[in-house]
Amino acid sequence: MTSHTSSYDRRDLGLLLLRLGTGGVLAAHGAQKLLGWFGGHGIEGTGQFMESVGYSPGKASATAAGLAEAGGGTLLALGLATPAAGAAAAGAMAGASTVHTPNGFFNAEGGFEYAATLGLAATGLAITGPGRLSLDHAIGHVFDRGWMVPTALAVTAAATAVVVGARNRRLQEKEREEQAEQFDAQEALFGE
């Protein structure tokens, strides 16, 4: 065995481990949202949380996030449709990151570190590809063509920008309403 072949084997094994770890964690998070497994709250509870952080309608948002995480994670772990799987998971993690951004970077403080790490790993896998130890390789990369990478990432980025933008507008409107209510209450208290 030459060192060149050996490095390909290490690369493929490394990609397999990265796919299994990243994909497994994402799939578990999606199962929490969709099914209430692993201490999750299922669609109902996750939907209420999503609504409270500005993703509306909550149940639809919980379903979309859960499917992107569970579906994208499972497909990443299998190494199937890797560009679309990685992009979907990355989009879900971008949405999660926006919720945690006000808390700073570190996860210990409730920050976006964890979601960003999963999103970057999923994006990296979408770009790099699954390696030879994957279903994509086994079926001749039918769902893993070069053009699919920028397409999947661009479509996901556009959809994520729309969803996060709508969330941000809802939160800003809610804040303006709360400020107006506080102003009205103070005016009634100190006014005429």
C-alpha positions in Angstrom: 0.0 0.0 0.0 1.5 3.3 -1.0 1.4 6.4 1.3 -0.9 8.1 -1.3 -3.5 5.4 -1.0 -3.1 5.3 2.7 -3.8 9.0 3.0 -7.0 8.5 1.0 -8.1 5.8 3.4 -7.4 8.1 6.4 -9.4 10.9 4.7 -12.3 8.6 4.1 -12.3 7.2 7.6 -12.0 10.8 9.0 -15.0 11.9 6.9 -17.0 8.9 8.0 -16.3 9.7 11.7 -17.1 13.4 11.2 -20.3 12.5 9.3 -21.4 10.0 12.0 -20.7 12.4 14.8 -22.2 15.5 13.3 -25.1 13.7 11.7 -25.9 11.7 14.8 -26.0 14.8 17.0 -28.1 16.7 14.5 -30.5 13.7 14.1 -30.9 13.4 17.9 -31.7 17.2 18.1 -34.3 16.8 15.4 -35.8 13.8 17.2 -36.2 16.0 20.3 -38.2 18.5 18.3 -40.2 16.1 16.2 -40.8 13.2 18.6 -40.0 14.4 22.1 -37.2 11.8 22.3 -34.0 12.3 24.4 -35.7 14.7 26.8 -37.1 16.9 24.0 -40.5 18.6 24.0 -41.9 17.3 20.7 -43.7 19.4 18.1 -46.1 21.0 20.6 -43.6 22.1 23.2 -40.9 23.0 20.6 -43.6 24.9 18.7 -44.4 27.0 21.8 -40.7 27.7 22.3 -40.3 28.7 18.6 -43.2 31.0 18.8 -41.7 32.6 22.0 -38.4 33.4 20.2 -40.1 34.9 17.2 -40.4 31.9 14.8 -44.0 31.9 13.7 -46.1 29.9 13.3 -44.4 27.9 16.0 -45.5 24.4 15.1 -44.6 24.8 11.4 -41.2 26.3 12.5 -40.6 23.4 14.9 -41.5 20.9 12.2 -39.2 22.6 9.6 -36.3 22.8 12.1 -36.8 19.2 13.3 -36.9 17.8 9.7 -33.8 19.8 8.7 -32.0 18.5 11.7 -33.2 14.9 11.8 -33.3 14.5 8.0 -30.1 16.4 7.3 -28.3 14.6 10.2 -29.5 11.2 9.2 -28.5 11.8 5.5 -25.1 13.2 6.6 -24.4 10.1 8.8 -25.3 7.9 5.9 -23.4 10.0 3.4 -26.4 10.3 1.1 -27.4 13.5 -0.8 -24.5 15.1 1.1 -24.8 18.6 -0.4 -28.5 18.9 0.4 -28.2 17.2 3.8 -25.3 19.5 4.9 -27.0 22.6 3.6 -30.3 21.8 5.3 -28.6 21.1 8.6 -26.5 24.3 8.3 -29.7 26.3 7.6 -31.3 25.0 10.8 -28.2 25.8 12.8 -28.0 29.3 11.4 -31.6 29.8 12.6 -30.7 28.4 16.0 -27.6 30.6 16.2 -29.7 33.8 15.8 -31.7 32.8 18.9 -28.5 32.4 20.9 -26.5 35.3 19.5 -27.7 37.8 22.2 -26.1 35.6 24.8 -22.6 35.9 23.2 -20.4 33.2 21.8 -19.9 30.6 24.4 -22.4 27.8 25.0 -21.9 27.9 28.8 -23.5 31.4 28.7 -26.3 30.3 26.4 -24.4 31.6 23.3 -24.3 30.4 19.7 -21.0 28.4 19.9 -22.6 24.9 19.7 -25.1 25.7 16.9 -22.3 27.5 14.9 -20.0 24.5 15.3 -22.6 22.0 14.1 -23.5 24.4 11.2 -19.9 24.8 10.1 -19.3 21.0 10.3 -22.4 20.4 8.2 -21.4 23.0 5.7 -17.9 21.6 5.5 -19.2 18.1 4.8 -21.6 19.5 2.1 -18.6 21.1 0.4 -16.0 18.4 0.9 -18.3 15.5 0.2 -18.9 12.3 2.1 -15.8 10.3 1.1 -15.7 6.7 -0.3 -17.3 5.2 2.9 -20.7 6.5 2.0 -24.0 5.7 0.2 -23.3 8.6 -2.2 -20.1 6.8 -3.3 -21.8 3.4 -3.4 -24.5 4.7 -5.8 -22.2 6.7 -8.0 -22.7 10.1 -6.5 -26.2 10.5 -8.1 -27.2 12.9 -5.4 -23.7 14.4 -4.9 -22.8 16.2 -8.1 -20.5 19.3 -8.1 -23.2 21.7 -9.2 -25.4 20.5 -6.3 -23.1 22.0 -3.7 -23.4 25.7 -4.6 -27.1 25.2 -5.5 -28.0 23.6 -2.2 -26.0 26.1 -0.2 -27.4 29.1 -2.1 -31.1 27.9 -1.8 -30.6 27.2 1.9 -28.9 30.6 2.5 -31.8 32.4 0.7 -34.5 30.5 2.6 -32.7 31.0 5.9 -32.3 34.7 5.3 -36.0 35.0 4.6 -37.0 33.1 7.7 -34.5 34.8 10.0 -35.4 38.2 8.5 -39.1 37.6 9.2 -38.3 36.5 12.8 -36.2 39.7 13.3 -39.0 41.9 12.0 -41.6 40.2 14.3 -39.3 40.7 17.3 -38.7 44.4 16.5 -42.4 44.9 16.1 -43.1 43.2 19.4 -40.4 45.4 21.1 -42.0 48.6 19.6 -45.4 47.5 20.9 -44.1 46.8 24.4 -42.3 50.2 24.4 -45.5 51.9 23.3 -47.5 50.2 26.1 -44.9 51.2 28.7 -45.1 54.8 27.4 -48.9 54.8 27.5 -48.8 53.4 31.1 -46.3 56.0 32.2 -48.3 58.8 30.5 -51.5 57.5 32.3 -49.7 57.4 35.6 -48.0 60.8 35.4 -50.3 62.5 32.8 -53.3 64.6 33.3 
